[in-house]
Amino acid sequence: MAVALVTGAGSGIGRATARRFAADGHAVVCADLSEDAARDVAAEIAAAQGEAVPVTVDVADEASVARMVEAAVGWRGGLRIVVANAGAMVEGDLLSLTLADWNRALAVNATGAFLTARATMPHLVADGSGALVFTASTVALAGMKGVAAYAAAKGAVAALTRQLAADFAPRGVRVNAVAPGAVRTPLSESQFRARAADEAQFEALLAQVIARYPLPRWGRPEEIAEAILFLATDRSSWMTGQILPVEGGLLEVR
Ligand SMILES: NC(=O)c1ccc[n+]([C@@H]2O[C@H](COP(=O)([O-])OP(=O)(O)OC[C@H]3O[C@@H](n4cnc5c(N)ncnc54)[C@H](O)[C@@H]3O)[C@@H](O)[C@H]2O)c1
């Protein structure tokens, strides 16, 4: 049974991904900043007869990432798939962003992706058919108002995807990313709750978001998980360096 490590597995897209991998027969390391959330998703998978183990990690912390990888590799003696998915929204346009906001956006979303990739790559190389999937975003591919630091961090993830694909293709590791559009999760909801004075305004803001989508609704975490599973397994065996948009047609359809 191949081992898949998913960061940010405690909620939203990561949680759906951990569950999808388990349903596909993978043993899943569920890593998250929240110990309770990691434990919950691992228990949920076990209750559905899947194989999972929870690990607590701060992906922005080098020592913590090293401990996560040690635990992951120690569990079943290897690692075939890594989904570097943990991320956090940091809002603000150029003139409102503080240096602390910028650093926070980069730390979790970009440095976290780098540290996860660097610590796991030797194990993916050793596996012989390893795959790494990042969770980027549509904001890495097109401009969007009010998320300058977050978008810059996701742009770094997209560039890292292509660079690592080039460096590690000769060593048998494929590296790809998904670029989700608006997916209804605690991350996206918190963005609009912070802007809304009441429930009615919150619902109105959510409606404004989906009005821009050719397929006019929010994405579901499970729809992103499906694309991640595709990129992480032999279903996509001749793909590397791709940033795969899963976004209801937002970027390409007018
Ligand atoms: N929801 C969207 O609309 C959307 C769109 C594009 C990209 N994304 C990206 O998808 C990924 C998952 O987002 P989501 O919407 O599922 O969010 P979410 O808030 O539902 O889940 C994120 C998870 O990551 C964990 N996490 C946060 N910081 C961490 C850290 N430092 N170390 C380890 N874990 C940490 C959180 O505890 C949480 O469980 C993120 O990278 C996000 O940027 C989301």
The ligand as an SDF file (V2000), in Angstrom:
LIG
                    3D

 44 48  0  0  0  0  0  0  0  0999 V2000
  -10.6600   27.5990   -0.7310 N   0  0  0  0  0  0  0  0  0  0  0  0
  -10.3080   28.2040   -1.8380 C   0  0  0  0  0  0  0  0  0  0  0  0
  -11.1130   28.9090   -2.4640 O   0  0  0  0  0  0  0  0  0  0  0  0
   -8.9050   28.0290   -2.3670 C   0  0  0  0  0  0  0  0  0  0  0  0
   -8.6400   28.4900   -3.6770 C   0  0  0  0  0  0  0  0  0  0  0  0
   -7.3550   28.3440   -4.1990 C   0  0  0  0  0  0  0  0  0  0  0  0
   -6.3610   27.7480   -3.4370 C   0  0  0  0  0  0  0  0  0  0  0  0
   -6.6410   27.3220   -2.1730 N   0  0  0  0  0  0  0  0  0  0  0  0
   -5.5510   26.6960   -1.4360 C   0  0  0  0  0  0  0  0  0  0  0  0
   -5.9470   25.3960   -1.0520 O   0  0  0  0  0  0  0  0  0  0  0  0
   -5.2260   24.9950    0.1040 C   0  0  0  0  0  0  0  0  0  0  0  0
   -6.1960   24.4810    1.1380 C   0  0  0  0  0  0  0  0  0  0  0  0
   -7.0840   25.5400    1.4730 O   0  0  0  0  0  0  0  0  0  0  0  0
   -8.5540   25.3050    2.0440 P   0  0  0  0  0  0  0  0  0  0  0  0
   -9.4420   26.2420    1.3140 O   0  0  0  0  0  0  0  0  0  0  0  0
   -8.8550   23.8620    2.0990 O   0  0  0  0  0  0  0  0  0  0  0  0
   -8.3570   25.9280    3.5030 O   0  0  0  0  0  0  0  0  0  0  0  0
   -8.7780   25.4360    4.9630 P   0  0  0  0  0  0  0  0  0  0  0  0
   -8.5920   26.6210    5.8280 O   0  0  0  0  0  0  0  0  0  0  0  0
  -10.1030   24.7560    4.9210 O   0  0  0  0  0  0  0  0  0  0  0  0
   -7.6790   24.3340    5.2930 O   0  0  0  0  0  0  0  0  0  0  0  0
   -6.3200   24.6590    5.4290 C   0  0  0  0  0  0  0  0  0  0  0  0
   -5.7030   23.7100    6.4300 C   0  0  0  0  0  0  0  0  0  0  0  0
   -4.3040   24.0250    6.4850 O   0  0  0  0  0  0  0  0  0  0  0  0
   -3.9100   24.0390    7.8330 C   0  0  0  0  0  0  0  0  0  0  0  0
   -2.7600   24.9110    8.0170 N   0  0  0  0  0  0  0  0  0  0  0  0
   -2.7300   26.2660    7.9830 C   0  0  0  0  0  0  0  0  0  0  0  0
   -1.5000   26.7110    8.2370 N   0  0  0  0  0  0  0  0  0  0  0  0
   -0.7160   25.6150    8.4180 C   0  0  0  0  0  0  0  0  0  0  0  0
    0.6490   25.4250    8.7380 C   0  0  0  0  0  0  0  0  0  0  0  0
    1.4700   26.4550    8.9420 N   0  0  0  0  0  0  0  0  0  0  0  0
    1.1160   24.1600    8.8490 N   0  0  0  0  0  0  0  0  0  0  0  0
    0.2800   23.0950    8.6640 C   0  0  0  0  0  0  0  0  0  0  0  0
   -1.0230   23.2180    8.3850 N   0  0  0  0  0  0  0  0  0  0  0  0
   -1.5160   24.4640    8.2710 C   0  0  0  0  0  0  0  0  0  0  0  0
   -5.1180   24.5350    8.6060 C   0  0  0  0  0  0  0  0  0  0  0  0
   -5.0550   24.1550    9.9780 O   0  0  0  0  0  0  0  0  0  0  0  0
   -6.2560   23.8850    7.8430 C   0  0  0  0  0  0  0  0  0  0  0  0
   -6.6200   22.6290    8.3860 O   0  0  0  0  0  0  0  0  0  0  0  0
   -4.4330   26.2250    0.5530 C   0  0  0  0  0  0  0  0  0  0  0  0
   -3.1070   26.1330    0.0710 O   0  0  0  0  0  0  0  0  0  0  0  0
   -5.1730   27.3620   -0.1300 C   0  0  0  0  0  0  0  0  0  0  0  0
   -4.3380   28.4870   -0.3170 O   0  0  0  0  0  0  0  0  0  0  0  0
   -7.8820   27.4440   -1.6340 C   0  0  0  0  0  0  0  0  0  0  0  0
  1  2  1  0
  2  3  2  0
  2  4  1  0
  4  5  1  0
  4 44  2  0
  5  6  2  0
  6  7  1  0
  7  8  2  0
  8  9  1  0
  8 44  1  0
  9 10  1  0
  9 42  1  0
 10 11  1  0
 11 12  1  0
 11 40  1  0
 12 13  1  0
 13 14  1  0
 14 15  2  0
 14 16  1  0
 14 17  1  0
 17 18  1  0
 18 19  2  0
 18 20  1  0
 18 21  1  0
 21 22  1  0
 22 23  1  0
 23 24  1  0
 23 38  1  0
 24 25  1  0
 25 26  1  0
 25 36  1  0
 26 27  1  0
 26 35  1  0
 27 28  2  0
 28 29  1  0
 29 30  1  0
 29 35  2  0
 30 31  1  0
 30 32  2  0
 32 33  1  0
 33 34  2  0
 34 35  1  0
 36 37  1  0
 36 38  1  0
 38 39  1  0
 40 41  1  0
 40 42  1  0
 42 43  1  0
M  CHG  2   8   1  16  -1
M  END
$$$$
